[in-house]
Amino acid sequence: MYVDEIPAVKNIIIAHRGAWKEFNLPQNSIASLQQAIKLGCFGSELDVHLTADEIIVVNHDAEFFNQHIETSNYKELLKHQLFNGENIPKLEDCIIECLKNNTTKLIIELKASEINKSRTLLLAKSIIKLVNQLKAQHIVEFISFDFDACLYIIQNLQNAKVAYLSNDKPIVQLAHLGLYAISFHYKEFLNKPEIIADAIKLRLTVKSWTVNNKQIFISLKNKGLSYITTDKPEQFLKI
């Protein structure tokens, strides 16, 4: 039975591509997602691409075992497996897995198409359709370096929580357009700590990636960051 809502935040940790590094698991795998859920992370981040036959798959790079995902059909990608024996995961399977829990959200990074903008927006449209079909709006959030993709999700998925990953737009513009968060590399906040205060004044949630240093983690947390994405979720959950 699926949960109706995620409870109040108990921690600020998002597992980067799942909890993989500390457990010798493949990145962006069902196993690493399950481990992030087991740890009780606030979120588990993953990266998605659209295959030639319009299946949404989970992988960081645009290629899977030297096969270009966008120009390959899903069945072609099944020729290779992750080192734990998993096939390349489908986003659908990850959402279904995440719906079984009531603590961990799925943070979906939408990867821009290497072919054209239309396919990037088709990916966004396909994700929205899947989320609606699975009634998973309450357990998903979205991030992307593609600004148009962020806006598309905001405009087409009710109450969508979307964060932009690049610091090339005024944050007041992001707040005005309906993004709920900024999510920048931690060096952006170390170089310009005033960004955090400015974002909070605009009622934007503030996230940082990819923080693997304990001192940086504590410093950013003390400055008011809401969430930190890390390859070391188990270690940081203990702090």
C-alpha positions as CSV (number, residue, x, y, z in Angstrom):
1,M,0.0,0.0,0.0
2,Y,1.4,3.3,-1.0
3,V,1.9,6.1,1.5
4,D,0.0,9.3,1.1
5,E,2.7,11.7,2.1
6,I,6.3,12.1,3.3
7,P,6.6,13.1,6.9
8,A,8.4,16.2,8.2
9,V,12.1,16.3,7.4
10,K,14.3,14.4,10.0
11,N,17.6,14.9,8.2
12,I,19.1,17.0,5.4
13,I,21.0,14.2,3.6
14,I,20.5,13.3,-0.1
15,A,22.4,10.3,-1.3
16,H,24.1,11.1,-4.6
17,R,23.1,8.5,-7.1
18,G,21.9,6.4,-4.2
19,A,24.0,5.1,-1.3
20,W,26.7,3.3,-3.3
21,K,30.2,4.3,-2.4
22,E,30.2,3.0,1.2
23,F,28.4,-0.2,0.3
24,N,30.2,-1.3,-2.9
25,L,27.1,-1.0,-5.1
26,P,26.6,0.4,-8.6
27,Q,25.7,4.1,-8.8
28,N,22.2,4.8,-10.0
29,S,21.0,1.2,-9.3
30,I,18.0,-0.2,-7.6
31,A,20.3,-1.6,-4.9
32,S,21.8,1.8,-4.1
33,L,18.3,3.4,-3.9
34,Q,17.3,0.6,-1.6
35,Q,20.3,1.3,0.6
36,A,19.5,5.0,0.7
37,I,16.0,4.2,1.8
38,K,17.3,1.7,4.4
39,L,19.6,4.5,5.9
40,G,16.6,6.8,6.1
41,C,18.1,9.6,3.9
42,F,15.8,12.4,3.1
43,G,16.3,11.8,-0.6
44,S,18.1,9.6,-3.1
45,E,19.2,11.4,-6.3
46,L,19.4,9.7,-9.7
47,D,20.0,10.7,-13.3
48,V,17.6,10.0,-16.2
49,H,17.8,9.8,-20.0
50,L,15.3,8.9,-22.7
51,T,16.0,6.0,-25.0
52,A,15.2,6.0,-28.7
53,D,12.0,4.1,-28.0
54,E,11.1,6.6,-25.3
55,I,11.8,4.6,-22.2
56,I,13.1,6.6,-19.3
57,V,16.3,5.0,-17.9
58,V,18.6,5.7,-15.0
59,N,22.3,6.4,-15.8
60,H,24.6,9.3,-15.1
61,D,26.4,9.4,-18.5
62,A,24.9,9.7,-21.9
63,E,26.4,6.3,-22.7
64,F,25.9,2.9,-21.1
65,F,28.8,0.5,-21.8
66,N,29.7,2.7,-24.8
67,Q,26.1,2.6,-26.2
68,H,24.6,6.0,-26.7
69,I,21.3,5.9,-24.7
70,E,19.4,8.4,-26.8
71,T,20.0,6.5,-30.1
72,S,19.5,3.0,-28.6
73,N,16.3,1.1,-27.9
74,Y,15.8,-0.2,-24.4
75,K,16.3,-3.8,-25.4
76,E,19.7,-2.9,-26.9
77,L,20.8,-1.6,-23.5
78,L,20.0,-4.9,-21.9
79,K,23.1,-6.5,-23.5
80,H,25.1,-5.2,-20.5
81,Q,24.5,-5.3,-16.8
82,L,25.7,-3.4,-13.8
83,F,28.4,-5.2,-11.8
84,N,25.8,-6.5,-9.3
85,G,23.8,-8.1,-12.1
86,E,21.1,-5.4,-12.5
87,N,19.9,-4.3,-15.9
88,I,20.0,-0.5,-16.5
89,P,17.1,0.6,-14.3
90,K,14.0,2.2,-15.6
91,L,12.7,5.3,-13.8
92,E,9.4,3.5,-13.4
93,D,11.0,0.8,-11.3
94,C,12.8,3.3,-9.1
95,I,9.6,5.2,-8.4
96,I,7.7,2.0,-7.6
97,E,10.6,1.1,-5.2
98,C,10.5,4.5,-3.6
99,L,6.7,4.4,-3.1
100,K,7.2,1.5,-0.7
101,N,8.8,3.7,1.9
102,N,7.6,6.8,3.9
103,T,10.9,8.5,4.6
104,T,13.0,8.9,1.4
105,K,12.1,11.0,-1.6
106,L,13.4,10.4,-5.2
107,I,15.4,13.4,-6.5
108,I,15.2,13.1,-10.3
109,E,17.9,14.9,-12.3
110,L,16.7,15.4,-15.8
111,K,19.7,15.2,-18.2
112,A,19.6,17.5,-21.3
113,S,19.4,15.7,-24.6
114,E,22.6,15.7,-26.7
115,I,20.4,15.6,-29.9
116,N,18.1,18.6,-29.5
117,K,16.0,20.7,-27.1
118,S,12.8,18.9,-28.2
119,R,14.0,15.6,-26.9
120,T,14.9,17.3,-23.5
121,L,11.3,18.5,-23.3
122,L,10.0,15.2,-24.4
123,L,11.9,13.6,-21.5
124,A,10.3,16.1,-19.1
125,K,6.9,15.4,-20.6
126,S,7.4,11.6,-20.3
127,I,8.5,11.9,-16.6
128,I,5.4,14.0,-15.8
129,K,3.2,11.4,-17.4
130,L,4.8,8.6,-15.5
131,V,4.7,10.4,-12.2
132,N,1.0,11.1,-12.7
133,Q,0.3,7.5,-13.7
134,L,2.0,6.1,-10.6
135,K,0.5,8.8,-8.3
136,A,3.9,9.6,-7.1
137,Q,3.9,13.4,-6.9
138,H,4.4,13.3,-3.2
139,I,7.7,11.4,-3.3
140,V,9.5,13.0,-6.2
141,E,11.4,16.3,-6.6
142,F,13.3,17.5,-9.7
143,I,16.6,19.0,-10.5
144,S,18.3,19.9,-13.8
145,F,21.0,22.0,-15.5
146,D,18.5,22.7,-18.3
147,F,16.5,25.8,-17.4
148,D,13.8,25.2,-20.0
149,A,13.2,21.7,-18.6
150,C,12.8,23.1,-15.1
151,L,10.2,25.6,-16.3
152,Y,8.4,22.9,-18.3
153,I,8.0,20.7,-15.2
154,I,6.8,23.7,-13.1
155,Q,4.2,24.6,-15.7
156,N,2.9,21.1,-16.3
157,L,3.0,19.3,-13.0
158,Q,0.9,20.7,-10.2
159,N,2.9,21.6,-7.1
160,A,6.1,20.2,-8.6
161,K,9.2,20.9,-6.5
162,V,12.0,21.9,-8.9
163,A,15.5,23.1,-8.3
164,Y,17.9,24.6,-10.8
165,L,21.5,23.4,-10.7
166,S,23.4,26.3,-12.3
167,N,24.2,29.7,-10.8
168,D,23.8,31.6,-14.0
169,K,20.4,33.2,-13.3
170,P,19.5,35.8,-10.6
171,I,17.9,33.9,-7.7
172,V,15.2,36.5,-7.6
173,Q,14.2,35.4,-11.1
174,L,14.2,31.7,-10.0
175,A,11.9,32.6,-7.1
176,H,9.6,34.6,-9.3
177,L,9.3,31.8,-11.9
178,G,8.2,29.3,-9.2
179,L,11.3,27.2,-8.6
180,Y,11.2,26.1,-5.0
181,A,15.0,25.7,-4.5
182,I,18.4,26.5,-5.7
183,S,20.9,23.6,-5.8
184,F,24.5,24.7,-6.4
185,H,28.0,23.2,-6.1
186,Y,29.3,23.8,-2.6
187,K,32.1,26.0,-3.9
188,E,29.5,28.6,-5.0
189,F,28.4,28.9,-1.4
190,L,31.9,29.0,-0.1
191,N,32.9,31.8,-2.5
192,K,29.7,33.8,-2.0
193,P,28.1,32.8,1.3
194,E,25.6,35.7,1.0
195,I,23.8,33.6,-1.6
196,I,22.3,31.5,1.2
197,A,20.9,34.4,3.1
198,D,19.6,36.0,-0.1
199,A,17.8,32.8,-1.1
200,I,16.3,32.3,2.4
201,K,14.9,35.8,2.2
202,L,13.2,34.9,-1.0
203,R,11.8,31.8,0.6
204,L,13.9,29.5,-1.6
205,T,15.1,26.1,-0.2
206,V,18.9,25.9,-0.5
207,K,20.7,22.7,-1.5
208,S,24.3,21.9,-2.2
209,W,26.2,19.2,-4.1
210,T,28.4,17.1,-4.0
211,V,29.7,17.5,-0.4
212,N,32.0,14.8,0.8
213,N,34.2,16.7,3.3
214,K,33.0,16.7,6.9
215,Q,34.2,20.3,7.7
216,I,32.5,21.7,4.6
217,F,29.4,19.8,5.4
218,I,29.3,21.2,9.0
219,S,30.1,24.8,7.7
220,L,27.4,24.8,5.1
221,K,24.8,23.3,7.5
222,N,25.6,26.0,10.0
223,K,25.2,28.7,7.3
224,G,21.6,27.5,6.8
225,L,21.6,25.1,3.9
226,S,18.5,23.0,3.8
227,Y,19.9,19.9,2.1
228,I,23.3,18.5,1.2
229,T,23.9,15.9,-1.5
230,T,26.8,13.5,-0.8
231,D,28.5,10.3,-1.8
232,K,28.9,9.5,1.9
233,P,25.3,9.5,3.3
234,E,26.0,7.0,6.0
235,Q,28.9,9.0,7.5
236,F,27.1,12.3,7.4
237,L,23.9,10.9,8.9
238,K,26.0,10.2,12.0
239,I,27.1,13.8,12.4
